[in-house]
Amino acid sequence: MSHFIYLVRHGEQQDAEFGLPDGPLSERGKLQAAAIGDRLASVPFTGAWHSPLERAAQTASIIESHLGGVKSEPSTLLFDCYPSGPSPDMPRAFDHFFGGVTSDEIEAGSAQMADAVSEFLTPARGDRHDLLVTHNFVIGWFVREVLDGPRWRWLGINQAHAGLTIIRVRSAKPAVLVTHNDLGHLPAELRTGLPIEQPY
């Protein structure tokens, strides 16, 4: 039995550079979503979920139009969030990242991601291929979980817009990171979302 999780970061958001917390995709974001939709068109998906935020929901809708009958459902477990806060073992270079983040946001994000891992990173009874359209920090947390890294290690695990990460969940062995941030479906002019320079 094989259970594969396909994690996709949403496409580029319109006017995101002006600090909008959520909004529709840019024209380039729509092209990114269509490209990952084409990439995934032959996968026999058994389920699909997306963050309820507009940029993720719109990305999922475009991908869905390429999949032939799979309907994506909103899941609050895939909301954008802060999966954990500062810890004693975290490098001090990350301290400034949490300057505007409240303890309530961290507590809510931590609880959300614990539930998300329990919901999605569990072995299936039969073959499954599940699509999750979500956000950079959420995908970073899933990758950290699979690699059994320290809780702070989602920081710096970055995904480009419409990047593809695949995890294989196994029943008797640890989960496997099959690929991370695969951008093979995106031409160079459509690749956005990664920091030009790492701020950490």
N, C-alpha and C positions, 0 to 999 in steps of 0.2 A: 504494500500500500504506500502511496506517495501523496503527500500533502504539500503543495507549493503555495507560498504567499508571494504575490506580485505587488510590491509597494511602488507607487508612482507619486512623485511630488506634483502638485498642481502646476498649471502653466503660468506664465508671466502675468502679473496683475496690471491692469490699466492704472496709470498714475501712481504706482506703488512708491515711486521715489519721493512723493509728497507726503508720505507718512499715513496714508489711509489705512485703517486697520483691516478693512476688507473691501472688496469691490469686484467688478467683472474683469474678465480677461482682456488683455490688450490684443490687438490684431496678431501680433507675434505669438502671444500665448495661445490663441486659437489654433494657429498653425502647429505649434508644439503639441497640443492635445490631439490634433488630427494625425500627426506623425506617430505618436505613441499608440494611438488607436490602430493605425495600419500595422504597426509592429506586433501588436497583440491579437490581431484578427484571427489567427489560426489556433490560438490557445483555447482548449475546451473548458472554459470557465464554468464552475459550479456555483459561484456566488460572487457578488461585487458590492462593496460598500464605499462610502465617501464621507469626508467631513462635511457638516452642514454649511460651512462658510461658503460664500458665493463663488470665490475663485476655485475652490475644490469641486463644488457641485457642478459648475459649468464645465470644468475639465472632464469630470466623470460623464456628463451628458454627451459630450463630443466623442469621447472614447467609446461609450455605449453604442453610438450610431454605427460603429465599425465592427461590432462584435456579434451581430446577428441573433438578437433575442435575449441577451443577458440584461437584466434590469438592476441597476445600481441603487442601493438603499442608503439613506443617510444614517450615520452612526455618531453619536456624541463622543464615543470613545476615540474618535479620530480628529477631534478638534485640535487646532493649534494650541500649544500649551508649553509651560516650562516643566519638564519632567522631574527635575530635582533642583535643589539649591546648592549653595556653597557647602563644602565639607572640608575637614581638616587635611585630607590627602589631595585636595584639588590644588593645582598650581596657582600661585597668587596672580599670575598673569590674567586669569579669568575673572578676578574680583570685580573689575569695572563693568563686566557684562550684566551683573545683577544689581547695578546701582538703582535702577528704577523699578525693579521687580519686588512685589510685596510678598510677605510670608503666606498670605492667603492664596495668592496665585500659585506659589510653589506647592503648597499643600494640596490644592485642587488638582494641579497637573500630576503630582506624584500618585494620587489616588486614581486618577483617570488612566494613567499608563499601567498601573498594576492591574486594573480591570481589563485594559486592552490586551495585555500580554496573556492574561488568563483566557480571554475570549478567542483570540486569534492564533496564538502560538501554541496550540494544543494539537496533539495527533488526531487524525481523522480515522474513522472506521473503514473508509474506502478511499479510492483515489479522489483527490480534490485539487482544484486550481482556483484560488480566491484572489480577487483584485481589491486592493485598498488604495484609494486616492486620498492623499492626506498632505501633511506639511513637513518641512525640513526637520524640525526638532523631533517630531513623532517618529519619523523614519530613523533618525539618528539613535533614538532610544531603542527601537527594535534591533538595530544592528549591534548596539552596545550589549543588549540582552543576549543575543546569540553568541557573541564573542566573550561573554561573561566578564566584561570590563568593569572597572569601578563606576559607581553611580554617576559621577561627573563626566564620564567619558563620551556622552552624547555631544558634548561641546566639541566643535571642530570636526565632527563627522558630517560633512556637508553634501547636499544633493542639489544638482542643477534643476531648473524647471523642466518637468516632464522626464526627469531621469528615472531609470528603471533599476530597482533593487529586488532580487529574488532570494527568498529563504525557503529551504526545504525543512519541514518539520518531520521528525522521525519518532516512532513510538518507543523504541528500546535504546536509542542513542541520542546524544545532544543534537539540536538543530544545526543546520549547515547554512552558511552564507554562500549562495551559489554565485551571485554577482552583485556588485554595488555600483550604483550611479552609472549604469550603462547608458551611453549617449549615442550608440551606433545608428539610431534611427533619425538623429537630428543633424542636418548639415551645419557647418560652422556658424553660419549667420543666424541660426535659431538657438544657439546655445547661450543661455542666460541663467542667472541665479546664483552662481558661485562667486564668492568674494574675489576680487582681482588680486588683492593682497590679504593674506591671513592677518586679522587684527590681533591675534593672540601671540 
